[in-house]
Amino acid sequence: MITPDKVPMPMDDDGNFTDIIKEYAGQNFKAADEQIMKDLKDQGRLIAKGTIVHSYPFCWRSESPLMYRAVDTWFIKVTEVKD
């Protein structure tokens, strides 16, 4: 079983890579896309590169791209407290 303390989180709360990903530390996860693809190509690991148009989650206030990531959470069984 994967526990929250075992799940690697390579991005901070602002969407920047942490020191876990040394090559891109401090870079925003979206801004690093081109460099990551270039590095993969240079290493012979890029299979294909293209553009796929699809819906992507954006913040309704700032219109900045959102990221999906694992976060620590906790839940309360409310039915034990109140019907």
C-alpha positions as CSV (number, residue, x, y, z in Angstrom):
1,M,0.0,0.0,0.0
2,I,1.3,3.5,-0.8
3,T,1.1,5.8,2.1
4,P,1.3,9.6,1.8
5,D,4.8,9.7,3.3
6,K,5.9,7.3,0.5
7,V,4.3,9.2,-2.5
8,P,7.0,11.3,-4.2
9,M,5.8,14.9,-4.8
10,P,8.1,16.6,-7.3
11,M,6.2,19.9,-7.2
12,D,5.6,22.5,-4.6
13,D,2.3,24.3,-3.9
14,D,3.0,26.8,-6.6
15,G,3.5,24.2,-9.3
16,N,7.3,24.5,-9.4
17,F,9.5,21.4,-9.5
18,T,11.3,20.7,-6.3
19,D,14.9,19.4,-5.7
20,I,13.6,15.9,-6.2
21,I,13.7,16.7,-10.0
22,K,17.1,18.3,-10.0
23,E,17.2,19.1,-13.7
24,Y,14.1,21.3,-13.5
25,A,14.1,22.4,-9.9
26,G,12.4,25.8,-9.5
27,Q,10.8,25.7,-12.9
28,N,7.0,25.7,-13.3
29,F,5.6,22.4,-14.4
30,K,4.0,23.9,-17.6
31,A,6.9,26.1,-18.5
32,A,9.3,23.1,-18.3
33,D,7.4,21.2,-21.0
34,E,9.6,22.2,-23.9
35,Q,12.8,21.6,-22.1
36,I,11.6,18.2,-20.8
37,M,10.7,17.2,-24.4
38,K,14.1,18.4,-25.7
39,D,15.9,16.4,-23.0
40,L,13.9,13.3,-23.8
41,K,14.7,13.7,-27.5
42,D,18.4,14.2,-26.8
43,Q,18.4,11.0,-24.7
44,G,16.7,9.1,-27.5
45,R,13.6,8.5,-25.3
46,L,11.1,10.7,-27.1
47,I,8.8,8.5,-29.1
48,A,6.6,11.1,-30.6
49,K,5.9,14.8,-30.2
50,G,2.6,16.5,-31.2
51,T,-0.2,18.6,-30.1
52,I,-3.5,17.2,-28.9
53,V,-6.3,19.7,-28.4
54,H,-8.3,18.8,-25.4
55,S,-10.0,20.5,-22.4
56,Y,-7.6,21.3,-19.6
57,P,-8.4,22.5,-16.1
58,F,-7.8,26.2,-15.5
59,C,-8.4,28.4,-12.5
60,W,-11.6,30.3,-13.0
61,R,-10.1,33.4,-11.2
62,S,-6.6,33.6,-12.6
63,E,-7.0,31.5,-15.7
64,S,-3.8,29.7,-14.9
65,P,-3.4,26.0,-15.6
66,L,-4.2,23.7,-12.7
67,M,-2.2,20.6,-11.8
68,Y,-3.2,17.3,-10.5
69,R,-1.1,16.0,-7.6
70,A,-1.2,13.8,-4.5
71,V,-1.9,15.8,-1.3
72,D,-2.3,14.8,2.3
73,T,-6.0,14.8,3.3
74,W,-8.1,13.7,6.2
75,F,-11.8,12.9,6.4
76,I,-14.3,12.9,9.2
77,K,-17.1,10.4,9.3
78,V,-19.8,13.0,9.9
79,T,-22.6,10.5,10.3
80,E,-20.9,9.5,13.6
81,V,-21.3,13.0,14.8
82,K,-24.6,14.1,13.3
83,D,-27.4,12.4,11.3
